[in-house]
Amino acid sequence: MEAIAKHRTLLICVAGLGATVAVTWLFIAKRKKKKQLRKVGEVSHLFLYPVKSCKGIPLDVAECMEYGLRSNQLRDRHWLVVKEDKVHVTARQEPRMVLITVNCDKGHLTLTAPGVDNLDVPLKLPKANAIFNCKVHGNLVQGRDCGDEASDWITSFLRSVEKYRLVQFEDKMKLRNPKNEYPTYSENDQVAYPDLSPLLLLSEASVDNLNAKLEKKVTVRNFRPNIVISGCDAFAEDTWEEIQIGSSVTLKRVMPCPRCILTTVDPDTGIIDMKEPLNTMRSYRLCDTADKDVYKLSPLFGQFVRILKKGTLKVGDPVYHVTC
């Protein structure tokens, strides 16, 4: 009788285990089956901004890495201009920054600008160069000083009375957590010098919609996106909680981008208008939900996203809205 009882107990355990495995398999299969891809557009432009607030580099192909776009040795917003107190400087304060072109050649970051000689900065800086604790939107992030020559060049071109310095973010440095600035982010969200997310996404149709209301037209470059999408309706990007680009890259929406006077800087002249297109965006793109106390008078234009799956991005890649 004891042997029969043990045998019966064993059968019950095996059956229970089998049922658990079957239920788990069905749950996973159901989740996989629920994921659906609906094409909503395609990539029309890719931009990488090596030095924060300087001119963007248009790309046909880019690597989508954990902390933003990369093209060869250039990484998005991994160089930063700071003041003597190590607070970051952008085109909000120095509109002429948008006239500085950044390239990479023979192990050097090359900066060019109207009326001045080129500046070459080693991509691999001497270890003797100081490491600073810099402030980006009030939060600390490290950077290695690029040297006095770079400092003099930046200061001179921007016609600044105060001394500016150029710093570089290195792989082993501590990243910045944007959760300190907006609670929408999580403890796992990490960036170097971008405002918030490693990527900013915008649709061409949204810019067209804005231009229909403007006397002086703007371009996508006024908004400094990394990824521009065509073939969708205006502000369709506001509704995409998760998207897949091409066959691999997966992105998840975090929050809309609150816009400021940087949008009023003409990317071709470096002249700041202080009014448009910001005023027009405020007429119809202010937050009207429970979050309006967060965004206040900042119009929302484009979407900050986090990277769920890395890969290669190409102009022409299809963009899919991922739904369940």
Helices and strands as residue ranges (DSSP letters): H 2-34, E 36-48, E 57-59, E 61-65, E 68-71, E 74-75, E 79-82, E 88-89, G 95-99, E 101-105, E 108-112, E 119-122, E 131-136, E 139-145, H 148-157, E 165-168, G 178-180, E 199-203, H 204-211, G 220-223, E 227-230, G 236-239, E 242-245, E 249-258, G 261-264, H 278-284, H 292-295, E 300-309, E 311-314, E 318-323
